[in-house]
Amino acid sequence: MGKHESLKDLQTRLAERLSIARRSDSGKAWLAVTAGHCNYLLSLLQAGEILSGARLHAVPRTEGWFMGVLNIRGNFFSAVKLSQFIAQSLGPAVEPRPQTQQLDHDDEQSRFITLNPSLDVNCALHVDCLVGLRGANFFESSIPREVEAPTYFGDQFIDAKGKVWQELDVQVLAQTPQFININAESGKSHGHSKFVS
């Protein structure tokens, strides 16, 4: 019970800090997350609500990274496993996830992060762990985006412990052809447009 309450308190404190950081003009600010074995930075201006324990509804014949649909207060959001989407877009295509597979989004540390309503895309990104808020002053140095990197990759930032954090442009990511087309069986686009509000 105590663990559940502490997670809830953490999320409440984070939501308050998120709101304050969005109103601040102190420069770049990100939501720091881990997905797969990588560290990512999501702009606070592009991130929306943070959700845990959301119930998924599977959608057949979709890409392996497409987890299904979330019903959030009567609005439908497509759910994307961020680590798997990035892995697939960086390397050879992976086999579609068997639809009978048990969804593994119940992990206590994992979260869904919706896109900011201003982006007009009803989508939630699944991450393995929510690390917290990060400002530019948290990092020791940065590396500019490589030319061959995906268009939604921004700069890389290195913290005092030497960890590398990849900035993601969620708005660009949501507009990439691979992200829009969730159908695993044809070239037809059955993407997130049906979830756009």
Secondary structure as GFF3:
##gff-version 3
##sequence-region A 1 197
A	DSSP	alpha_helix	2	23	.	.	.	ID=ss1
A	DSSP	beta_strand	29	35	.	.	.	ID=ss2
A	DSSP	beta_strand	38	43	.	.	.	ID=ss3
A	DSSP	beta_strand	47	51	.	.	.	ID=ss4
A	DSSP	beta_strand	56	57	.	.	.	ID=ss5
A	DSSP	beta_strand	66	72	.	.	.	ID=ss6
A	DSSP	beta_strand	75	81	.	.	.	ID=ss7
A	DSSP	alpha_helix	82	90	.	.	.	ID=ss8
A	DSSP	beta_strand	111	115	.	.	.	ID=ss9
A	DSSP	three_ten_helix	117	119	.	.	.	ID=ss10
A	DSSP	beta_strand	123	127	.	.	.	ID=ss11
A	DSSP	beta_strand	129	135	.	.	.	ID=ss12
A	DSSP	three_ten_helix	136	138	.	.	.	ID=ss13
A	DSSP	beta_strand	139	143	.	.	.	ID=ss14
A	DSSP	beta_strand	153	159	.	.	.	ID=ss15
A	DSSP	beta_strand	164	168	.	.	.	ID=ss16
A	DSSP	alpha_helix	170	173	.	.	.	ID=ss17
A	DSSP	alpha_helix	177	180	.	.	.	ID=ss18
A	DSSP	three_ten_helix	192	195	.	.	.	ID=ss19
###
